[in-house]
């Protein structure tokens, strides 16, 4: 699963630590999400979407060729 968290965070001038604090998670969790090593829980994905005023689908999207929906 790909995501745009890094781009959205950078666009707001936020550090991973600052976004983590806003989401109630660690900097390491934000890093793991951004690098694709961790898929956030649904509540965290929704919180990120609300924070960035976007839909979950706009932030998280399947890799090309992944037919799971």
VOGU-332797 format. One record per residue (C-alpha): residue number from 1; x, y, z. Coordinates in steps of 0.25 Angstrom, whole numbers, plus 2048, in hexadecimal, padded with zeros to 3 digits. Example, Ala and Ser with C-alpha at 12.3 -4.5 7.8 and 13.67 -1.06 7.14 Angstrom:
> seq / x / y / z
> 1 / 831 / 7EE / 81F
> 2 / 837 / 7FC / 81D
END
This chain:
> seq / x / y / z
> 1 / 800 / 800 / 800
> 2 / 805 / 80E / 7FC
> 3 / 802 / 81A / 803
> 4 / 805 / 829 / 802
> 5 / 807 / 82C / 811
> 6 / 815 / 831 / 80F
> 7 / 811 / 83B / 804
> 8 / 805 / 840 / 80C
> 9 / 80E / 841 / 819
> 10 / 819 / 849 / 811
> 11 / 80F / 852 / 80B
> 12 / 80B / 857 / 818
> 13 / 819 / 858 / 81D
> 14 / 817 / 84D / 828
> 15 / 821 / 844 / 82E
> 16 / 81E / 836 / 830
> 17 / 81E / 838 / 83F
> 18 / 814 / 844 / 83E
> 19 / 80B / 83B / 835
> 20 / 80D / 830 / 83F
> 21 / 809 / 838 / 84A
> 22 / 7FD / 83E / 843
> 23 / 7F8 / 82F / 840
> 24 / 7FC / 82A / 84E
> 25 / 807 / 821 / 849
> 26 / 816 / 820 / 848
> 27 / 81F / 827 / 83E
> 28 / 823 / 818 / 83B
> 29 / 815 / 815 / 837
> 30 / 814 / 820 / 82E
> 31 / 821 / 81C / 828
> 32 / 81C / 80E / 826
> 33 / 80F / 812 / 81F
> 34 / 817 / 81B / 816
> 35 / 820 / 810 / 812
> 36 / 816 / 806 / 810
> 37 / 81B / 7FD / 81B
> 38 / 80E / 7FF / 823
> 39 / 7FF / 800 / 81F
> 40 / 7F8 / 809 / 829
> 41 / 7EC / 804 / 830
> 42 / 7DF / 809 / 82A
> 43 / 7DD / 813 / 835
> 44 / 7EB / 819 / 833
> 45 / 7E9 / 819 / 824
> 46 / 7DC / 821 / 826
> 47 / 7E2 / 82B / 830
> 48 / 7ED / 82D / 826
> 49 / 7E3 / 830 / 81B
> 50 / 7DB / 83A / 824
> 51 / 7E8 / 841 / 828
> 52 / 7EC / 843 / 819
> 53 / 7DE / 846 / 815
> 54 / 7DE / 83A / 80B
> 55 / 7D7 / 82D / 809
> 56 / 7DE / 820 / 80E
> 57 / 7DE / 81C / 7FF
> 58 / 7E5 / 828 / 7FB
> 59 / 7F0 / 826 / 805
> 60 / 7F2 / 816 / 804
> 61 / 7F1 / 80F / 7F7
> 62 / 7F5 / 802 / 7F1
> 63 / 802 / 7FF / 7EA
> 64 / 801 / 7FE / 7DB
> 65 / 7FC / 7F0 / 7D7
> 66 / 7F6 / 7ED / 7E5
> 67 / 7E8 / 7E9 / 7E1
> 68 / 7E3 / 7E8 / 7EF
> 69 / 7D8 / 7F2 / 7F3
END
